[in-house]
Amino acid sequence: MKKVCIVTTVHPVFDIRIFQKEAKTLLANGFDVTLIIQHTKNEVVNGIKIIALPLAKNRFYRFLLGKLAYKLALSCAADIYHFHDPELIPWMLKLKKKTKAKIIYDVHENVKKDILSKMWIPSFIRKPISFLFNWYEKWTAEKMDYIIAATPDIAGTFHQNNVVQVRNYPIITDNSSNINQYNDGQRIELIYVGALTKIKGIKEIVEATKQVNRKYCVHLKLIGVFSEKDFEQEINKIIDCDKIEILGFKSQDAVYLEMRKADIGLVCFWPEPNHIEAMPNKIFEYMSVGLPIIASRFPLWLEIIEKGGCGLTVDPLNSREISEAIEYLIEHPEERKEMGENGKKLVMAQYNWDNESRKLLEVYRNL
């Protein structure tokens, strides 16, 4: 039995892509799977051995976890190491040199573009850092046995032959029926799932909800956590408690339950460099439960959502336009229902983890 060690210093222990999709898929197909990740204790969950890294108190402390992750990974004596964070690149190269094991770099973000939107990096050095990292990532990628890219945009940043796209599409589960069944009653439930930050368009979503015509009863649920205290305070000052509810972090099952109770899914990211070609998992999760979507009018998203007939696209910086899209879907319940059904069909046929898991397993078979 081949031994696989998955390593991340960034992601939460039961991360959907890492734990729920990739680790479980590998285990189900005969691999011995160990996961080195931030957690409160060492344990075995669903057959996956978890080796706990200390919980990072801040961004700086997280960077210090790399050396410890390297030592723990070395002690695993795995045949294949599969890592998920760019800050681990030097440690994984060192591991490869020392063990001769196979190394997979799983790239979730276009980091070169992502750096340009990092508010905690002073603006005048973002471009130089982005340039240097891009050079470094491309140089080191040639030393990896495989690059797994979460989107076509990410895959396009690498030019060698060992790049495979494994997209972050949802797992098809029993969560796929919408409880509200396209509610045409008095209250319309809006939902957003994900990070609560400025560049995810949270303020615009909140303002759009408040601007919806008073004759309609709308309620917005925000599921996620704030990473910036100042922004959290700004949002708390403008929310209308009768219309807007912040639910914080919820488990995957609880998130699906809330989505199934909703009528419209929102994902109105700002047009930041790393957003325009991104493919957020939440889009496809909304589709999987039959939710019509209101999303940013990026070319890729327009292709998926409007041409797929499963929602509307808007200018994410224009709260009035977002509110008008909400009103349109409220006023056209049959069209709303059809959009939800179209999205669900697309997920069942195309945008699902069953299809992507085959690509992951092909990588491992090749190794």
C-alpha positions in Angstrom: 0.0 0.0 0.0 1.5 3.3 -1.1 1.8 5.9 1.7 0.7 9.5 1.1 1.4 12.4 3.3 -0.6 15.6 2.7 0.8 18.7 4.2 -0.6 22.2 4.8 0.2 24.9 7.4 -2.7 27.2 6.2 -5.9 25.3 5.8 -8.4 24.1 8.5 -8.3 20.5 9.5 -11.5 19.4 7.7 -11.0 21.7 4.6 -13.4 20.6 1.9 -10.8 20.3 -0.9 -8.0 18.7 1.2 -9.8 16.5 3.6 -13.3 15.9 2.3 -12.3 15.5 -1.4 -8.7 14.6 -1.9 -7.8 12.7 1.3 -11.0 10.7 1.3 -10.7 9.9 -2.4 -7.2 8.6 -1.9 -8.1 6.5 1.1 -11.1 5.0 -0.7 -8.8 4.0 -3.5 -6.3 2.0 -1.5 -3.8 4.6 -0.3 -2.5 5.0 3.3 -3.2 8.7 4.0 -1.6 10.9 6.7 -2.6 14.6 7.0 -0.2 17.1 8.6 -2.4 20.1 9.4 -3.3 22.6 12.2 -5.4 20.8 14.7 -5.9 20.4 18.5 -4.7 16.8 18.7 -3.3 13.8 16.8 -6.2 11.5 15.9 -7.6 9.2 13.2 -10.8 10.5 11.5 -12.6 8.4 8.9 -9.4 6.3 8.4 -7.2 9.4 7.8 -4.3 9.8 10.2 -4.1 13.4 11.4 -0.8 14.7 12.8 -1.5 18.0 14.5 0.4 21.2 14.0 -0.1 23.9 16.6 -2.9 26.3 15.9 -1.4 29.5 14.4 -2.2 32.6 16.4 -1.4 35.0 13.6 0.0 35.1 10.0 3.6 35.4 11.2 3.4 32.4 13.5 1.9 30.4 10.6 5.0 30.9 8.5 7.1 29.4 11.4 5.1 26.2 11.1 7.0 25.2 7.9 10.0 23.8 9.7 7.9 21.7 12.1 5.8 20.5 9.2 8.9 19.4 7.4 10.2 17.4 10.4 6.9 15.7 10.8 6.6 14.9 7.1 10.1 13.5 7.2 9.2 11.2 10.0 6.2 9.8 8.0 8.5 8.2 5.4 5.9 8.5 2.7 6.1 7.5 -0.9 4.3 10.6 -2.1 4.1 14.1 -0.4 1.2 16.3 -1.5 1.4 19.9 -0.2 -0.9 22.9 -0.6 0.8 26.1 0.4 3.4 28.2 -1.4 5.3 29.0 1.8 6.1 25.2 2.0 7.9 25.1 -1.3 11.5 25.3 0.1 10.7 22.7 2.8 9.2 20.3 0.3 12.2 20.7 -2.1 14.4 19.9 0.9 12.2 16.9 1.7 12.4 15.7 -1.9 16.2 16.0 -1.9 16.5 14.1 1.3 14.0 11.3 0.7 13.8 10.9 -3.1 10.0 10.7 -2.6 7.5 12.1 -5.2 6.3 15.6 -4.6 2.9 17.1 -5.7 2.3 20.9 -5.4 -1.5 21.6 -5.2 -2.1 25.2 -6.2 -5.4 26.7 -5.0 -4.7 30.3 -5.9 -2.9 32.3 -8.6 -0.5 33.6 -6.0 1.1 36.1 -8.3 -2.2 37.9 -8.7 -3.3 37.2 -5.1 -0.3 39.1 -3.7 -1.5 42.3 -5.6 -4.7 42.2 -3.4 -3.1 41.6 -0.1 -4.0 44.5 2.1 -1.5 43.7 4.8 1.4 44.1 2.3 2.3 47.7 1.7 1.0 48.7 -1.7 4.4 50.0 -3.0 6.1 46.6 -2.7 3.2 44.3 -3.9 4.3 44.4 -7.5 8.0 43.6 -6.8 7.0 40.8 -4.4 4.5 39.4 -7.0 7.2 39.4 -9.7 9.8 37.7 -7.5 7.4 35.1 -6.3 6.2 34.3 -9.8 9.8 33.7 -10.9 10.5 31.6 -7.8 7.3 29.5 -8.2 8.0 28.8 -11.9 11.6 27.8 -11.2 10.8 25.5 -8.3 7.7 24.0 -10.1 10.1 22.3 -12.6 11.5 20.3 -9.7 8.1 19.0 -8.6 6.8 15.7 -9.9 3.3 17.1 -10.5 1.5 20.4 -10.3 -2.2 20.1 -9.5 -4.1 23.4 -10.4 -7.5 24.2 -9.1 -8.5 26.4 -12.1 -7.5 26.9 -15.8 -6.0 30.3 -14.9 -3.6 28.7 -12.4 -2.7 25.9 -14.8 -1.8 28.6 -17.4 0.9 30.1 -15.1 3.0 26.9 -15.5 4.5 25.8 -18.7 5.8 22.3 -18.1 4.0 19.1 -19.0 3.3 17.9 -15.5 0.4 20.2 -14.8 -3.1 18.7 -14.3 -6.3 20.6 -13.5 -8.3 19.2 -10.6 -11.1 21.7 -10.1 -12.9 22.4 -6.9 -16.3 21.2 -7.9 -18.8 19.9 -5.2 -19.3 16.4 -4.0 -22.7 15.1 -5.1 -24.6 14.2 -1.9 -28.1 13.9 -0.4 -27.8 17.6 0.3 -28.9 18.4 -3.2 -32.6 19.1 -2.6 -33.8 22.7 -1.9 -36.1 22.8 1.1 -37.7 26.1 0.1 -38.6 24.6 -3.3 -38.4 28.0 -5.0 -40.3 29.9 -2.3 -43.0 32.2 -3.8 -44.2 33.3 -0.4 -43.6 36.5 1.6 -40.0 36.1 2.7 -37.1 35.6 0.3 -33.9 34.2 1.8 -30.5 35.4 0.4 -27.3 33.7 1.3 -23.5 34.2 1.0 -21.0 31.6 2.2 -17.3 32.4 2.5 -14.8 34.9 3.9 -16.3 38.1 5.1 -13.8 40.6 3.6 -14.0 43.9 1.7 -12.8 42.4 -1.6 -15.4 39.6 -1.4 -18.0 42.4 -1.8 -19.7 42.0 1.6 -20.5 45.6 2.1 -22.1 45.9 -1.4 -24.2 42.8 -0.6 -25.4 44.3 2.7 -26.2 47.6 1.1 -28.0 45.9 -1.8 -30.2 44.0 0.6 -31.1 47.2 2.4 -31.9 48.9 -0.9 -34.4 46.2 -2.1 -37.9 47.7 -2.4 -39.6 47.7 1.0 -42.6 45.9 -0.4 -40.5 42.7 -0.6 -39.5 40.9 2.6 -35.9 39.8 2.2 -33.4 38.3 4.6 -29.7 37.9 4.1 -27.6 35.3 5.9 -23.8 35.8 5.8 -21.9 32.5 6.7 -18.2 33.0 7.4 -15.8 34.9 9.6 -14.2 38.3 9.4 -10.4 38.5 9.2 -10.3 42.3 9.8 -11.7 43.8 13.0 -12.1 47.3 11.4 -14.2 45.9 8.6 -16.3 43.8 11.0 -17.1 46.9 13.0 -17.9 48.8 9.8 -20.4 46.1 8.7 -22.0 45.8 12.2 -22.7 49.6 12.0 -24.7 49.3 8.8 -26.5 46.0 9.1 -30.3 46.0 9.6 -30.9 43.3 12.1 -34.3 42.6 10.7 -32.9 41.9 7.3 -29.3 40.7 7.8 -27.9 37.9 10.0 -24.2 37.0 10.5 -24.0 33.3 11.4 -20.2 33.0 11.6 -18.4 29.7 10.9 -20.5 26.6 10.3 -19.7 23.0 9.4 -20.1 21.7 5.9 -23.4 19.9 6.7 -24.8 23.0 8.5 -23.8 25.2 5.5 -25.6 22.9 3.1 -28.7 23.0 5.4 -28.7 26.8 5.2 -28.2 26.8 1.5 -31.1 24.4 1.0 -33.4 26.8 3.0 -32.3 29.8 0.8 -33.8 31.2 -2.4 -30.9 33.1 -4.0 -27.1 32.6 -3.7 -24.8 35.6 -3.8 -21.1 35.8 -4.8 -20.2 39.4 -5.7 -16.4 39.5 -5.5 -14.6 42.7 -6.4 -12.7 42.6 -9.8 -9.4 41.9 -8.1 -6.6 40.2 -10.2 -7.0 36.9 -8.5 -10.8 36.9 -8.6 -11.5 37.5 -12.3 -10.4 34.0 -13.4 -11.2 32.2 -10.1 -13.8 29.5 -9.8 -15.1 29.7 -6.3 -16.5 26.5 -4.9 -19.5 28.3 -3.5 -20.8 29.0 -7.0 -21.1 25.3 -7.7 -22.4 24.5 -4.3 -25.2 27.0 -4.8 -25.9 25.3 -8.1 -25.8 21.8 -6.5 -28.8 22.6 -4.2 -30.8 24.4 -7.0 -30.1 28.0 -6.0 -30.2 30.7 -8.7 -27.1 32.8 -8.4 -26.3 36.6 -8.5 -22.6 36.9 -9.3 -19.9 39.3 -10.5 -19.9 40.0 -14.2 -16.5 38.5 -15.0 -16.2 36.8 -18.4 -15.6 33.3 -17.0 -18.5 33.6 -14.5 -20.8 35.0 -17.2 -20.0 32.0 -19.3 -20.9 29.6 -16.5 -23.8 31.4 -15.0 -25.7 33.4 -17.6 -24.9 31.2 -20.6 -25.7 28.2 -18.4 -29.0 29.8 -17.6 -28.5 29.5 -13.8 -28.4 33.1 -12.7 -27.6 36.7 -13.3 -24.3 38.7 -13.4 -23.9 42.2 -12.1 -21.3 44.9 -11.5 -20.1 43.9 -8.0 -19.2 47.4 -7.0 -22.7 48.7 -7.7 -25.0 47.8 -4.8 -28.0 49.3 -6.7 -27.4 46.9 -9.6 -27.2 44.0 -7.2 -30.5 45.0 -5.5 -32.2 45.3 -8.9 -31.1 41.7 -9.7 -32.5 40.5 -6.4 -35.8 42.3 -7.2 -35.9 40.8 -10.7 -35.6 37.2 -9.3 -38.2 37.9 -6.7 -40.6 39.2 -9.4 -40.0 36.2 -11.7 -40.4 33.1 -9.5 -40.8 30.7 -12.5 -37.5 32.0 -14.1 -35.9 31.7 -10.7 -37.0 28.1 -10.4 -35.8 27.3 -13.9 -32.4 28.9 -13.2 -32.0 26.7 -10.0 -32.9 23.6 -12.0 -30.5 24.4 -14.8 -27.7 24.9 -12.3 -28.4 21.6 -10.6 -28.4 19.7 -13.9 -25.0 21.2 -14.8 -23.5 20.1 -11.5 -24.9 16.6 -11.9 -23.6 16.3 -15.5 -20.3 18.3 -15.4 -19.4 20.4 -12.4 -18.9 17.6 -9.8 -16.1 16.0 -7.8 -16.7 12.5 -9.3 -15.3 13.8 -12.6 -12.4 15.6 -10.9 -11.4 12.8 -8.6 -10.6 10.6 -11.6 -8.0 13.2 -12.6 -6.5 13.1 -9.1 -6.2 9.3 -9.2 -4.6 9.4 -12.6 -1.9 11.6 -11.2 -1.2 9.1 -8.4 -1.3 6.2 -10.8 1.3 7.9 -13.0 3.6 8.4 -10.0 
